[in-house]
Every structure is written in C-alpha cells, then in structure tokens.
Amino acid sequence: METRGYQEEVEIQKYWLVLKHRWPIVVGVFLALVGLSSFVIFLQKPEYQASGMLLFRSDRTSSLTKVGEKIGDLESLMREGNPLETQAVILKSYPILKEVIDTLELKDKKGNILEPELLKIKVEPIVGTDILKVSYASENPELAASVVNQVMKSYVENNIQFNRTQVFAAGKFIKKQLPHTRVELNRAAEALRQFKTQNKIIELPEEASAAIQNVAQIDGEINEARAALADVSAQEEKMRSQLNLAGKQAVEITSISQIPGVQEVLGELQKVQTKLANEKARYTIEHPAIAELKNKEVTLNALLQQRIEQVLGTQGVEQVLGKQQNVPPGKLQIGKIKEELTSKYAFVQARHQGLESKIQALSNIRATYQQRLSTLPNLEKKQGDLEQRLTIAQKNYENLVSRQQEIEVAEKQTVGNAKEIQPAQVPKKPFLSKMTLLLAGGGIFVGLLLGVAAAFGVDLVDRTLKTVKEAETLFGYTLLGLIPKFGSKNTSAPVKLMSEKVSDRVIVATSPRSIVHEAYQMLQANLKFISHREVRTIVVTSSVPGEGKSEVSANLAAVLAQAGRRVLLVDADMRKPSQHHLWGLINSVGLSNVIVDQDEFSQTVQTVTKHLSVLTAGVLPPNPLALIDSDRMASVIKTFSDNYDYIVFDTPPLVGAADAAVLGRMADGILLVVRPSVVDSVSATAAKSLLKRSEARILGMIANAVNVKQELGRHYFYYSKPRGEQSVAETEIETEQWTYK
C-alpha cells in the first residue's frame, strides 16, 4: 500500500511539473477561448423575459374515466407522476402554441407565420406549491408579456372545454357499466351462499378451532384409556399367575366348583380319599378294604366328570380343558381366598374389554374430525376467493354509484382546474439568458480544459526527458550526483580561489560553500561509496551536446583537487574541445600531441593549482577515434596513473561519436551526465545501447541543471552561507547566456 501511495504521489507530481513547465500554453489557450466567448456574448442582442403564474387545482373529473378498472390499479399508477408536470407539457403542446400564434399573429424574421416549435415557452413548477410559472423571452418586452398572457388564457379556456368533454364521456360510460356491475355483484353473492349451503359452513375459522380442540380432547381421553388399559392388563396378568390357570379356565373351574351336585360328589370323594390313606397305613395294598376304597374313588371320579359334562357339555369341557379329558379334582378344591381372587379376575377382565371398546370408539371419532380438518384448507381457500370476488364486485358497484353522483354535480360546473393568479408584466430590464451564462462558463471551463489538454499534448509530442525520475527510469543507472541550475546575473561577486582567467562556470573554484559546490562534494563522496575498488580514472560524457559534461568534468576535477588529491583533467574531446576556455589556457599543444609523440607530457600539461593540472586537447586530428583507440593511448593513461591520484577525462557526447565508449573500457568507469529537457528519449536510448555494447563499467549518472525546488523540494540541500552569497532561489534561476556542453 505504501508503494502504491508513493507511485500515485510521483504521478501527481509529474503532472504538476508538466503544467508548471507548459504554463504559457495553458494561459494562452485559456485567454483565447475566454476572449472568443466574450466576443460572442458582446454580439448577442439583449432579451427581455416576462413571467406569469397559474394555480393548478386537483381535477376531480379526471378520475371519472377510470371506471371499469380494478380498484387501485390505474389510480396508483397515476399517483406516481406529478400532475404539474403533466399540465406543463399541455401548456407547451401544439394546439395551445398554435392558438397563441394565430391570436397574436406572430411571425418570424422573414415575415412568415411562426412555427409552433419555434415558440420557446418555458413552463416550470414552483417547488412545494401547486403553481406553474410560465415564461417567455424576446427582444421586444411588450411581445414577451403578450405571449405569456395569451398562453395562460388559451390554456385555461382549453382546460374548461376539456373538462366538459371528459365529464360527458365519463357519464355515458358509467351509465353503460352500472347494469353489468350490478349483475356481477348478484352472481358473486349467490355463489358464496350456495357454497356455504353445500358444505354446511357457518363460520370456518370457528369450526376449525373447535375441531382442533375436540381432537386434542379426544387424544387426551385416548391416552387416559390406554394408560388405564395398561394398568388393568398388568392386574389381569398378575391374577392369572396367582390362579395358575388361564384366565377363562380359572373362571369356568371356579363356576363348576360352586355347583351343588359337584360339591356333594367332591365331598364324598374327599372322604374316600381320606379313609383310603388311613387304611393304607394299616393294611397292605392287596387288602380287600383298600381295593374297595379304590373302587369307590374311581366311581366318584367318574361321577364327578359326569356331573361336569352335564353342566358344561362335551364341547365346553374341551374349550375349558383343551386336550385334557378330565378335570382334576384338586383344581375343583379351591379355598375362599382363591374364590375371591377369581371373582376379582373376572371383574378385571370385563373392565379390560370395556377399555378396549372405548379406545376404539374414541379413535373412530378422532378420525372423523381429522377428515373434516383435512378438507378445511381447501374450503377456506375457495370461500376466500368467493368472498374476494364479492368484495371486488361490491366496491366496483359502489365506486360507479359514487362517480355517477360526482358526474351529476360536475355536469353543472363550468370551471377548469387552473386559474391565472399573476398576469405577465412588461419587463423593464434585460436578463442574462442561459446562452449567455453558458458561453461565459463554457469559455472559462473549456478554455481551462483545452489549455491543460494542449499542455499535455505538447508535452507528449516533446520526446525530451523532462525530469530526473524519467532519466533514472530510462537509463537504469545509479544517480550519483544532482547539480542544481545556476546562472551568472543573479550570483554574487565570485571569490577567485584560482587564476583570474578561470570561468565563472567552474563554480567550485569561484563560489565556495554554495549549493552547487555542496552538490559536487556529494558527488565526490558518492564516488567513494559505489564500489570496494578504488576509482581513479574517470570518463565523463553525455548523450548529446548541451548537457554540460565539460563543466561537470571541470567542477569534479576542481572539487577532487580541493580535497588535497593530485588531479589531472584531460580534455579528450578532440572534436570540439572546451576545457581551455573554462580554465583560461592556451590550446597549442595537448593530448593529441602526446599520443603521437610530438611533445613530452611534462611539456604539454598545464598547472592550475598545487593539486590540479589540465591537459588540453591539443591540435585537432582528422580522426580522433583512431588516436583514442590505440595502444599509445593505453600507455598514456598508465603514465597519468603513475603521477596522479585521479584522472578525469572530458569526452565527446555518445551520440555520433564512440570516443567515450572506447576510452571508458580503458578507464575505471564512465560517468554519464544527463540534463533534463535537453536530451530526448531516442538519443538517450541510443547512448545507453552504445554503452551496453562497449561493455564499459558505468559508475553512475549525474543529473545536471536540475530545478531542485520543483523536483525534490526546497530543503534537499542543507548548508550555511555567509551574507551576500548566492541564495537557493537565485541558484535555481536558469539563464540563457550560458551554453552547456
């Protein structure tokens, strides 16, 4: 996010710099369009505007034409619009305007009858009121007032006539619709009555509520009966286990034991069995007494079974005993407790059957209610549809009757729904028309817009690199130095630290402690930080002429010498040398003479200060590149390195000459001087391509003649200066008297 914000800030700054640089174009285009619009406004004739007002009242008769529609449909649509807007359209309609033109006999400039579309009537509602304002502008003030008054008069008369026609049409329509609406109302009422009769409906909501309550009550009773049934079943099972008989068998055997004949035989059988037991204790089994008693026991058992069959019958015995043929006498011998238990068991069994019957009956009733409840939703829907149909039919009928009464009243009225409340007065002063305001505002706005567009258009056509940022982006080299703009008229008297012949452009030697001096000191420091390897032989060049590479070379050499280093400044530009002009020297012999061995180095080098020496270009050779690209040149550079700490070469520009690129391979590196607004992107690209092919070491880039305040801010350089020396504002003034190389 920070990077994006920085990029946006840079873009805005870039646009602002374009406007500051191209401000004459912006101002020129702006003033031209403002002047043109002013001239057009001056040529316009003054116009007078007259205005009148109409009070609009709600038209009760307009709703009469809506009969026959569904209630709420058409009326709701009509409420969404503004009635005043509708009347405004009517006011500007063709019939009204045509009537005004014919009445006032309006004509155009050629004397022909004016066309209605050329009569520009302005109608606008006054916000928050029911009033329409009618206006018309003309060069004739009396005509403007007459047109407005005639428009309002024609509208009111037309409105009254329209209302009458509307009322008569509505009355005829309603009289035709009333019989049909009455028939529809009767049909809807009869259909609802038949539906209720067929389905035995009184009040469906109450019936549904009662049915739901009854089902809930029946569910409660069923649950209670089931709980009681479970309790009775548990009691029945417990009693059956106590009797050790099946339920029905226990009841039947208990009933048999209560029969007198059975009890009598059973009593005799018990006596015989008791006596038999006593005799067996006295005699052996073969004794006649024991045999006799056994015979009696068998006889009594047979009699007992016979008595039981007489009571129950053969099938009854089989139902009670199953496959067992005889009832054991022991089962018939029950006590009082067992007898009571058997009676309770019979009661419980009867209650069990009763509860089961009750549950079944309640379930049947509940199913009946559920069936009725399942049909209620369909019945409610159908009843609702029939009731809605009846309601709609009833409302339609009532609406028609009500509107018929309104029509009877409206037929007797002869007024419209608009009233003229303020007639138009003859205007005394002209007014500013929209065209005038549009021309004035448009001239300012369009002038400013086109001025800015023209500035950016010229800037796009201009292919020069306008800012340091653009140069950094195109070359991709490290920015080692940034030299501010400076001139001569606004500088203080130079302090001559060297010879009087040294040019004022060698600012390091003439204006110490200035921001330009500080900039070269920063360049000197940056040269130490760019690499771990010491840089001693430096080639200074530029892309095109005029970027100030010779002045940068001279100032760089001077600031290195001021640091106590032995520095040799070599003018290697043997095409258009300039170092001898900057230092006030004679260029009779120099580098070219040393390379061809015409003169000794010691005889050609010229001393400027204790630590600074200058070797001028010498005699201009016919082929400078041949001298630069030679073994002798490499040998000369080695000689220079043995005698000096730093050697600075001033070389020709890269575009059009390869001297700097060739010499750069022999030196420790190349410093590229770039001056914004001088070098163009095509030349810069060609220079960068040449340096890349030469494979020379690029130390970095120096931005020369930079407007520091515009690009970097006022406080980019921090320094103190004595009174009377050059100020920041003065240093940034660029003068045209100096030509950079």
C-alpha positions, 0 to 999 in steps of 0.5 A: 500500500505504501508503494502504491501511495508513493507511485500515485504521489510521483504521478501527481507530481509529474503532472504538476511539473508538466503544467508548471513547465507548459504554463504559457500554453495553458494561459494562452489557450485559456485567454483565447477561448475566454476572449472568443466567448466574450466576443460572442456574448458582446454580439448577442442582442439583449432579451427581455423575459416576462413571467406569469403564474397559474394555480393548478387545482386537483381535477376531480373529473379526471378520475371519472374515466377510470371506471371499469378498472380494478380498484387501485390499479390505474389510480396508483399508477397515476399517483406516481407522476406529478400532475404539474408536470403533466399540465406543463407539457399541455401548456407547451403542446401544439394546439395551445402554441398554435392558438397563441400564434394565430391570436397574436399573429406572430411571425418570424424574421422573414415575415412568415407565420411562426412555427409552433416549435419555434415558440420557446415557452418555458413552463416550470413548477414552483417547488412545494406549491401547486403553481406553474410559472410560465415564461417567455423571452424576446427582444421586444418586452411588450411581445414577451408579456403578450405571449405569456398572457395569451398562453395562460388564457388559451390554456385555461379556456382549453382546460374548461372545454376539456373538462366538459368533454371528459365529464360527458364521456365519463357519464355515458360510460358509467351509465353503460357499466352500472347494469353489468356491475350490478349483475356481477355483484348478484352472481358473486353473492349467490355463489358464496351462499350456495357454497356455504349451503353445500358444505354446511359452513357457518363460520370456518375459522370457528369450526376449525378451532373447535375441531382442533380442540375436540381432537386434542380432547379426544387424544387426551381421553385416548391416552387416559384409556390406554394408560388405564388399559395398561394398568388393568392388563398388568392386574389381569396378568398378575391374577392369572399367575396367582390362579395358575390357570388361564384366565377363562379356565380359572373362571369356568373351574371356579363356576363348576366348583360352586355347583351343588351336585359337584360339591356333594360328589367332591365331598364324598370323594374327599372322604374316600380319599381320606379313609383310603390313606388311613387304611393304607397305613394299616393294611397292605395294598392287596387288602380287600378294604383298600381295593374297595376304597379304590373302587369307590374313588374311581366311581366318584371320579367318574361321577364327578366328570359326569356331573361336569359334562352335564353342566358344561357339555362335551364341547365346553369341557374341551374349550375349558380343558383343551386336550385334557379329558378330565378335570382334576379334582384338586383344581375343583378344591379351591379355598375362599381366598382363591374364590375371591381372587377369581371373582376379582379376575373376572371383574378385571377382565370385563373392565379390560374389554370395556377399555378396549371398546372405548379406545376404539370408539374414541379413535373412530371419532378422532378420525372423523374430525381429522377428515373434516380438518383435512378438507378445511384448507381447501374450503377456506381457500375457495370461500376466500376467493368467493368472498374476494370476488364479492368484495371486488364486485361490491366496491366496483358497484359502489365506486360507479354509484359514487362517480355517477353522483360526482358526474351529476354535480360536475355536469353543472360546473363550468370551471377548469382546474387552473386559474391565472393568479399573476398576469405577465408584466412588461419587463423593464430590464434585460436578463442574462439568458442561459446562452449567455451564462453558458458561453461565459462558463463554457469559455472559462471551463473549456478554455481551462480544459483545452489549455491543460489538454494542449499542455499535455499534448505538447508535452507528449509530442516533446520526446525530451526527458523532462525530469530526473525520475524519467532519466533514472527510469530510462537509463537504469543507472545509479544517480550519483550526483544532482547539480542544481541550475545556476546562472551568472546575473543573479550570483554574487561577486565570485571569490577567485580561489584560482587564476583570474582567467578561470570561468565563472562556470567552474563554480567550485573554484569561484563560489565556495560553500554554495549549493552547487559546490555542496552538490559536487562534494556529494558527488565526490563522496558518492564516488567513494561509496559505489564500489570496494575498488578504488576509482581513479580514472574517470570518463565523463560524457553525455548523450548529446551536446548541451548537457554540460559534461565539460563543466561537470568534468571541470567542477569534479576535477576542481572539487577532487583537487580541493580535497588535497588529491593530485588531479589531472583533467584531460580534455579528450574531446578532440572534436570540439574541445572546451576545457581551455576556455573554462580554465583560461589556457592556451590550446597549442599543444595537448593530448593529441600531441602526446599520443603521437609523440610530438611533445613530452607530457611534462611539456604539454600539461598545464598547472592550475593549482598545487593539486590540479593540472589540465591537459588540453586537447591539443591540435585537432586530428582528422580522426580522433577515434583512431588516436583514442583507440590505440595502444599509445593511448593505453600507455598514456593513461598508465603514465597519468596513473603513475603521477596522479591520484585521479584522472578525469577525462572530458569526452565527446557526447555518445551520440555520433561519436564512440570516443567515450565508449572506447576510452571508458573500457580503458578507464575505471568507469564512465560517468554519464551526465544527463540534463533534463529537457535537453536530451530526448528519449531516442538519443538517450536510448541510443547512448545507453545501447552504445554503452551496453555494447562497449561493455564499459563499467558505468559508475553512475549518472549525474543529473545536471541543471536540475530545478531542485525546488520543483523536483525534490523540494526546497530543503534537499540541500542543507548548508550555511552561507555567509551574507551576500552569497548566492541564495537557493532561489537565485541558484535555481534561476536558469539563464540563457547566456550560458551554453552547456556542453 
